[in-house]
Amino acid sequence: MFRLNREQRRLLERMGLNFKPLDGVQEVQLKMQGKTIVIRSPEVQVIEIKGGSRIYYVSGIEEEVAAAQQEVPEISQEDVELVVLKTGASQEEARKALIEAGGDIARAILLLSQKKA
């Protein structure tokens, strides 16, 4: 696990940076055109910068998944309608968000809410 010694911590604090581990992360995905890089059981550190910005430092073993190999979840019309109801998005936007979220309704709602903000 990535650890800072006392001197490194002090230096970061003087620069206005706060370095903390982010526990409980099971997987990190980097989605690119044509492929997705999946990092399973990653170690994630959050560097908080004065002013509210954050930098995420991710380390672990990567596994590349080609776009053709990625599973497209089955999305029910009821799920689409629920996301439309909660977000005001179109059915097409709701379906795309559900696919991007792997069928997770709450995550799809969050994705759409963040895009509108």
ZADO-1210 file (C-alpha; in nm, 4 decimals, padded with zeros to 6 digits):
<atoms>
<atom x="00.0000" y="00.0000" z="00.0000" code="MET" pos="1"/>
<atom x="00.1171" y="00.3503" z="-00.0804" code="PHE" pos="2"/>
<atom x="00.2175" y="00.5318" z="00.2384" code="ARG" pos="3"/>
<atom x="00.3713" y="00.8694" z="00.3047" code="LEU" pos="4"/>
<atom x="00.6435" y="00.9203" z="00.5590" code="ASN" pos="5"/>
<atom x="00.6263" y="01.2066" z="00.8075" code="ARG" pos="6"/>
<atom x="00.8427" y="01.4418" z="00.5985" code="GLU" pos="7"/>
<atom x="00.6378" y="01.3818" z="00.2839" code="GLN" pos="8"/>
<atom x="00.3125" y="01.4455" z="00.4730" code="ARG" pos="9"/>
<atom x="00.4461" y="01.7741" z="00.6124" code="ARG" pos="10"/>
<atom x="00.5606" y="01.8866" z="00.2682" code="LEU" pos="11"/>
<atom x="00.2187" y="01.8133" z="00.1194" code="LEU" pos="12"/>
<atom x="00.0454" y="01.9964" z="00.4044" code="GLU" pos="13"/>
<atom x="00.2673" y="02.3032" z="00.3483" code="ARG" pos="14"/>
<atom x="00.1635" y="02.2993" z="-00.0176" code="MET" pos="15"/>
<atom x="-00.2032" y="02.2885" z="00.0871" code="GLY" pos="16"/>
<atom x="-00.2595" y="01.9245" z="-00.0061" code="LEU" pos="17"/>
<atom x="-00.4305" y="01.6642" z="00.2088" code="ASN" pos="18"/>
<atom x="-00.3561" y="01.3003" z="00.1164" code="PHE" pos="19"/>
<atom x="-00.6056" y="01.0352" z="00.2355" code="LYS" pos="20"/>
<atom x="-00.6725" y="00.6712" z="00.1455" code="PRO" pos="21"/>
<atom x="-01.0124" y="00.5924" z="-00.0053" code="LEU" pos="22"/>
<atom x="-01.1198" y="00.2603" z="00.1453" code="ASP" pos="23"/>
<atom x="-01.3712" y="00.0104" z="00.0104" code="GLY" pos="24"/>
<atom x="-01.3025" y="00.0616" z="-00.3628" code="VAL" pos="25"/>
<atom x="-01.3664" y="-00.2662" z="-00.5432" code="GLN" pos="26"/>
<atom x="-01.3020" y="-00.1655" z="-00.9034" code="GLU" pos="27"/>
<atom x="-01.2016" y="00.1326" z="-01.1177" code="VAL" pos="28"/>
<atom x="-01.2961" y="00.1505" z="-01.4863" code="GLN" pos="29"/>
<atom x="-01.1407" y="00.3756" z="-01.7482" code="LEU" pos="30"/>
<atom x="-01.3724" y="00.3801" z="-02.0489" code="LYS" pos="31"/>
<atom x="-01.2159" y="00.4778" z="-02.3786" code="MET" pos="32"/>
<atom x="-01.3269" y="00.4501" z="-02.7355" code="GLN" pos="33"/>
<atom x="-01.2951" y="00.0841" z="-02.8268" code="GLY" pos="34"/>
<atom x="-01.1819" y="-00.0503" z="-02.4916" code="LYS" pos="35"/>
<atom x="-01.2189" y="-00.0349" z="-02.1166" code="THR" pos="36"/>
<atom x="-00.9387" y="-00.0729" z="-01.8643" code="ILE" pos="37"/>
<atom x="-01.0562" y="-00.2347" z="-01.5414" code="VAL" pos="38"/>
<atom x="-00.8488" y="-00.2169" z="-01.2243" code="ILE" pos="39"/>
<atom x="-00.9739" y="-00.4685" z="-00.9698" code="ARG" pos="40"/>
<atom x="-00.9051" y="-00.4284" z="-00.5961" code="SER" pos="41"/>
<atom x="-00.7221" y="-00.0993" z="-00.6509" code="PRO" pos="42"/>
<atom x="-00.5527" y="00.1144" z="-00.3919" code="GLU" pos="43"/>
<atom x="-00.6972" y="00.4629" z="-00.4212" code="VAL" pos="44"/>
<atom x="-00.5637" y="00.7778" z="-00.2590" code="GLN" pos="45"/>
<atom x="-00.7447" y="01.1120" z="-00.2652" code="VAL" pos="46"/>
<atom x="-00.5387" y="01.4283" z="-00.2747" code="ILE" pos="47"/>
<atom x="-00.7574" y="01.7171" z="-00.1581" code="GLU" pos="48"/>
<atom x="-00.6485" y="02.0596" z="-00.2720" code="ILE" pos="49"/>
<atom x="-00.7515" y="02.3860" z="-00.1060" code="LYS" pos="50"/>
<atom x="-01.0546" y="02.5171" z="-00.2897" code="GLY" pos="51"/>
<atom x="-01.2315" y="02.1809" z="-00.2999" code="GLY" pos="52"/>
<atom x="-01.0578" y="02.0107" z="-00.5942" code="SER" pos="53"/>
<atom x="-00.9580" y="01.6458" z="-00.5675" code="ARG" pos="54"/>
<atom x="-00.7053" y="01.4285" z="-00.7445" code="ILE" pos="55"/>
<atom x="-00.7520" y="01.0517" z="-00.7349" code="TYR" pos="56"/>
<atom x="-00.4369" y="00.8382" z="-00.7401" code="TYR" pos="57"/>
<atom x="-00.5175" y="00.4809" z="-00.8456" code="VAL" pos="58"/>
<atom x="-00.2772" y="00.1889" z="-00.8390" code="SER" pos="59"/>
<atom x="-00.3350" y="-00.1778" z="-00.9062" code="GLY" pos="60"/>
<atom x="-00.3268" y="-00.4481" z="-01.1705" code="ILE" pos="61"/>
<atom x="-00.5136" y="-00.3625" z="-01.4875" code="GLU" pos="62"/>
<atom x="-00.7212" y="-00.5831" z="-01.7093" code="GLU" pos="63"/>
<atom x="-00.8097" y="-00.4551" z="-02.0547" code="GLU" pos="64"/>
<atom x="-01.1517" y="-00.5433" z="-02.1930" code="VAL" pos="65"/>
<atom x="-01.2226" y="-00.4884" z="-02.5628" code="ALA" pos="66"/>
<atom x="-01.5475" y="-00.3066" z="-02.6381" code="ALA" pos="67"/>
<atom x="-01.6903" y="-00.6097" z="-02.8203" code="ALA" pos="68"/>
<atom x="-01.6396" y="-00.8234" z="-02.5088" code="GLN" pos="69"/>
<atom x="-01.8215" y="-00.5886" z="-02.2752" code="GLN" pos="70"/>
<atom x="-02.1594" y="-00.7134" z="-02.1633" code="GLU" pos="71"/>
<atom x="-02.4570" y="-00.4947" z="-02.2414" code="VAL" pos="72"/>
<atom x="-02.7087" y="-00.5373" z="-01.9601" code="PRO" pos="73"/>
<atom x="-03.0715" y="-00.6091" z="-02.0364" code="GLU" pos="74"/>
<atom x="-03.2692" y="-00.2928" z="-01.9617" code="ILE" pos="75"/>
<atom x="-03.6408" y="-00.3205" z="-01.8894" code="SER" pos="76"/>
<atom x="-03.8904" y="-00.0571" z="-01.9973" code="GLN" pos="77"/>
<atom x="-03.9938" y="-00.0136" z="-01.6316" code="GLU" pos="78"/>
<atom x="-03.6354" y="00.0784" z="-01.5401" code="ASP" pos="79"/>
<atom x="-03.6207" y="00.3306" z="-01.8259" code="VAL" pos="80"/>
<atom x="-03.9514" y="00.4868" z="-01.7188" code="GLU" pos="81"/>
<atom x="-03.8374" y="00.5144" z="-01.3572" code="LEU" pos="82"/>
<atom x="-03.5178" y="00.6953" z="-01.4608" code="VAL" pos="83"/>
<atom x="-03.7219" y="00.9256" z="-01.6887" code="VAL" pos="84"/>
<atom x="-03.9610" y="01.0000" z="-01.4017" code="LEU" pos="85"/>
<atom x="-03.6797" y="01.0793" z="-01.1559" code="LYS" pos="86"/>
<atom x="-03.4613" y="01.2850" z="-01.3922" code="THR" pos="87"/>
<atom x="-03.6872" y="01.4308" z="-01.6592" code="GLY" pos="88"/>
<atom x="-03.4559" y="01.2870" z="-01.9264" code="ALA" pos="89"/>
<atom x="-03.5796" y="01.1421" z="-02.2535" code="SER" pos="90"/>
<atom x="-03.6294" y="00.7667" z="-02.2807" code="GLN" pos="91"/>
<atom x="-03.3260" y="00.7415" z="-02.5080" code="GLU" pos="92"/>
<atom x="-03.1070" y="00.9317" z="-02.2586" code="GLU" pos="93"/>
<atom x="-03.2377" y="00.7164" z="-01.9733" code="ALA" pos="94"/>
<atom x="-03.1668" y="00.3927" z="-02.1639" code="ARG" pos="95"/>
<atom x="-02.8103" y="00.5083" z="-02.2492" code="LYS" pos="96"/>
<atom x="-02.7473" y="00.6040" z="-01.8854" code="ALA" pos="97"/>
<atom x="-02.8756" y="00.2650" z="-01.7669" code="LEU" pos="98"/>
<atom x="-02.6455" y="00.0861" z="-02.0119" code="ILE" pos="99"/>
<atom x="-02.3502" y="00.3011" z="-01.9009" code="GLU" pos="100"/>
<atom x="-02.4378" y="00.2264" z="-01.5369" code="ALA" pos="101"/>
<atom x="-02.4533" y="-00.1475" z="-01.6032" code="GLY" pos="102"/>
<atom x="-02.8283" y="-00.1571" z="-01.5322" code="GLY" pos="103"/>
<atom x="-02.7925" y="00.0140" z="-01.1916" code="ASP" pos="104"/>
<atom x="-03.0932" y="00.2497" z="-01.1650" code="ILE" pos="105"/>
<atom x="-02.9523" y="00.4677" z="-00.8862" code="ALA" pos="106"/>
<atom x="-02.6216" y="00.5107" z="-01.0685" code="ARG" pos="107"/>
<atom x="-02.8024" y="00.5980" z="-01.3938" code="ALA" pos="108"/>
<atom x="-03.0035" y="00.8656" z="-01.2110" code="ILE" pos="109"/>
<atom x="-02.6811" y="01.0066" z="-01.0641" code="LEU" pos="110"/>
<atom x="-02.5126" y="01.0092" z="-01.4058" code="LEU" pos="111"/>
<atom x="-02.7978" y="01.2020" z="-01.5617" code="LEU" pos="112"/>
<atom x="-02.8223" y="01.4406" z="-01.2666" code="SER" pos="113"/>
<atom x="-02.4483" y="01.5165" z="-01.2914" code="GLN" pos="114"/>
<atom x="-02.4716" y="01.5807" z="-01.6651" code="LYS" pos="115"/>
<atom x="-02.7526" y="01.8320" z="-01.6119" code="LYS" pos="116"/>
<atom x="-02.5652" y="02.0148" z="-01.3353" code="ALA" pos="117"/>
</atoms>
